[in-house]
Amino acid sequence: MLRSRRAVQLLTLGSSSALVLAAVLAAAPPSQAATSGTVSFPGSVPGWATPKADAGTTAADDIVEGEIFLALPDQQAAQTEALAVSTPGNKLFHSYLTPSAWIAKYAPTKAAYAQVVDYVKGQGFTIVGEPTDREYVVFRGPASEVNASFGTVEHQYSYEGEKLSAPSSAPKLPAKLAGLVEGVSLDQGASLTHTDNVKPGAKAATTPKTADAQAASPAATGTSACSTYYDENEDTLPSAYGVTSFPTYICGYTGTQIGGAYGTTKELTKGFNGSGQTVAIVDAYDDPTIVGDTQKLDAQTGTTPLTKKQFTDISPKTSAFDDEALCEEPAGWQAEESIDVQIAHGMAPGANILYSGGFDCEGGLDIAVSKILDTGSANIISNSYGDAGENLPQNTIVGEESKEYQAAAEGIGLYYSSGDSGDEDADLGYITPDFEASSPYVTAVGGTSLAVTQANGYGFETGWGNNIDAVSGTGYEDPLPGEFYAGSGGGTSTQFAEPAYQEGIVPTSLSGKGDSAGRVVPDVSALADPFTGFLIGISPLEPTSATQTTAYTTETYGGTSLASPLFAGEVALAQSVTGTDVGFANPAIYALAKSDRTAFNDVPATSKKLALAFLTGSGTLYRVSLGTDSSLSTAKRYDDVTGVGSGTIPGLIKLAQTS
């Protein structure tokens, strides 16, 4: 997972393009420490590092990864330009900068960066990441060196089921460096960065059968197989919602099916297939069999095959991988890469795919993103990971914002999954959206349940929210709708003010009013429900290996990890049709949603209750209710489950044509 945000900044770019951005309600700027000649950074202590959660001092030889984020010389100007080039009607709209131009104009100076890097090296740390943009430096070293160099003491804290290291007091830097530095990160909270993918039945420790497996091994209970399209098969279950016959869950849609439902088929037949576009995928680590697995899946599903020339991998070598156990191993990220690459390719089969893996799930992800921004090697970046909530060290967020300004100014769209835990209350005990999706400078992609017809048409969508209930005798184990399983992340940020592009579109019942109005997530949506999920091809890695795989198989996945690269693939297709880079899309998305209600599939609330039958590999039968997403709910037009609606290719072509 990632972290949270900082102070309020007001930018006015004309009456149609003002954006209020609040990073954190109470900023924690650097302050003069009691020790002469040093400056402290109180915003670098995470909110979860509390005395109550303190589990003792971190062992002196435990390795801690840190980042120092440098201040942009003119942050307000960088922010202003990022907005200007992204806002329809502004005279700079779509006048993007090249990476070298952005670095020359807005990045920290070479001299400032050298001072910070020299200090870090002089303290005995190992540098593991230096982006060309000079916005931050990633380093590693034992806790004893961290304590001595930053005037703090690293402690272990119990947080989200883990014991993580963090500074017990505000870290300090020499005063001569403090003016160059925006924030310091010395905690392991970033190691909780998680993928936003979900398998059907995963909480029940089961694996769904694919269509082939169902045919070869009929369900032990004698019920129907999973369906290859919506309502192909039905099962009889105990009565719920006034019916006893329920469509079976989807074996796994193909890219062709999903594309047909969202309107890509017509564009593909016209010869527009995403060619000329590059979709970048960022995850941790790397999948050694991704190209071969994708080609096998393409052959199985009749998808235009991914060629080796279409796929570029700029990930570090496996020898550079760090913190595998802390980050849930390369095997824990492999399915994510498969989902991301295969659905982006399925939606825009002619587009190039650039994969940038992080050497870990901490600073490695920042470096993976910067590699793309600093070279302009893609015009779309999909990021299917995030924090659980917004509880990050405040100063850490400032560094993340710099990359967002850079991406927007260069015309590179950043798409982030909105999360799979609904309002997060069940996991965190309070309601919150997830960062980095909650940032006003990225496009947050929420989730839906999608019914694809036999003819690959659009049946219907509901907001993604699954409740699951096992059949027990002639009834169910729990009352309707059952136990909350997973659903689209969303809600109102407590860290960011409502951006101007959401005003007049997002209801005040969600955002709040006046100075208290907050940024609401998500912006758009796409298929995410694992029970109406996507079929991937994968040769699973051995649990603790980065290179050893087992036999190729197919599996079904969902989550907003599916929705983000799916939407990114649609954008690539639309850009190939129009020859225009959408860039940071939010100002144009909300303007289009306001002027043309047909541009996105509205996913309103429905009085009809829907459910699917799900048979696990062990033979347990479940009723899976659809459309109930914790405290979040769908509504006509904008809502905090699906945003302005799901993307359609005709609508996104209109978006790309906006100028």
Phi, psi and omega in degrees: 000168180249225186219220188232212190213194188220216195291174184267132176232135180247122178241132177242116180245035185103161187298335184267356188221024176290142178225125175263123180240120173250122179276311173213141186299319177244104183290153178234079183286165174302147180222155182293126181276165179295326179288125183299137175087005177235159177233135182265156181235080183297334179287000179267357176269118183293152182296337181275354179275073184253156177304324180296326182269359185293125180246017176109170183291139176293137179303141186302327183264004175293134182277131179242134174263135180230164174223140169246124182260122180276149178284138171289137181304325178221079184298319182296321178294321178296318179294318180299315181292323178302319178288318185299315183286350183254354189253115177305137180096340177283145183295341178262005183306125179067015174269076189283154175268152170283160177305316181295324179292319179296315181298317180295327186272324191234342186289157172305149183290160177298322181294316179296317181295319180298321178300315182292314181297317180298322178296315181298315179295321181295337178275359176093008181279157174265124177281127179242355179202121177226096181290152178299331182284352175062024183278340183196167174226136180253133183218165180222149177183167180292155181303327180299321178290322177300313181300315183290322186280331186245009174061038179221182175229121178287131176239161171268137179231140176279119183209124178051044175080004181237162169253114187240145180275142177202156178291135181278347176215169184298125176293157183233153174227155175304142183303328182293340177263335190302324180291345180266347192249135178267325182194162180230132177243120180230021182245163181265014180301328180296340179291348176274359175309126187235155174284151181254051177243153183220135173262145175295128177084004185298325181290341177266011180056043180232164178237126179293150177276139175283173180301317180296317181295323179296320181292324182281333184223087183304150181302137184297332181277353180085007179280171185292162174286168172297168185254143176273342171218165189296129177067026173295318179233155177227154174238152174266124179234166172306151185302135174205137182058028175081009179226162177238354179247125186232139173301144176279158181297161183277132178299330183143109178295157172262166176300325179296318179295312182295319178299320178298318181295324182267002171095017181278337187303316181300318181291324179296320180291339176277358179097359177268114184229015182096001181299145183088353180251153175231118176262122177266140177243129178242125173214178173272147175065205188202150179255114185290345184244017189299319183292311180298320179296319180294320178296321177295317178296319179302317180295322180292323189258358180076023178276145175306124189293143173285126178267159179297328179291337180280343187247126177236132181243118180247026180287157176289163176294156181300334179294343180267354181297139179230159172052040182302313182295319180296326183262015177072027170066154172304326179298329180288342180255352187296313180300326178299313179298320179298313179302309187298310182293315189285327177282323176299318177293321181296326180279325181226076189296345178267352182284152172279148177244126175248118179255125178238104181267145176276149177288348169200186181264014180251243179298339178300326178291322177299315179297320180299321177289316183297327177304323181282314182296323185282349179243347184062032187279358175210156176251001178218134176232124176256131182234105184259058179204167179179180178274160168271098183088199184239020186276065180253159170301135188298319183288336178297322184296327181302319178295323178294324180298324181301318178295325180293318177299317181298313181300312181298316181296330180271358180077028179254121181280128175258118179245129181235138174293142185275353179110163186240009185246027179059231182277003177073359184298320182297325182269322187255342182085007175207162186267130182194148167281175181257142170270139025260359178299334183280352177295138178291352184254014173231162176263115181272127183251114177271191189232155176226165164260132188238130173259114176258131183282172180301328181269019181063035178258173180275112177277291176194170173225149168235161173296140183284118174195108183259134166240137189235140185214124181282141174291133180226103183064238180263009180219210182233161181290325185234159175295159175301144001270003183105187182281135178299128184257305179189159179189167182301131175288150180177183178127188186256128181289143170262000184250341184232135175288161178296123176288153183301327182294341178270345182296133179085350177250314179278126180299143178294342176295339177260312186280332192089181185237156173058221183293342182270356182295135184242161173297133180246140183242144004266185176263317181220184181205169176198175181308131177218340185298121180293339180277349166236049196271195188245139180273124176247158172249132187208142170252092192302136173290148170298150190311319183244021182250150175259355185227333186273119183244163174253186188296147177300141176210173173244145180221162180251131181224158171216208184102163177291352168297333174278319185297318184296306179291334175297310179296320179299320177296322177297318179297319178300318179296316180296321179293326179291330178289318188263341184072021183238137174273122181292322182069212176292112197270343193303312179304319180288325179300310183289326176296319179291318179299328180284324185269337185219100185287351180267356186291331179235152175286109176293138181239078185282168174294149178228144179282343181279124179274133184241148178205157177238158172262133181232123178253121180282166178298335180271000176096004177280135183256133181235151165259125180251110179278145183249151168085013178242101190248081180047230179270357179277152182209152176278159180202167176296135185065228188287140171211168185269019171249316186240003182065223179282353178131180179275154184281139172242150180296316176303320180292320181287333172295319175299320179299314181292334180278348181297127179200000000 
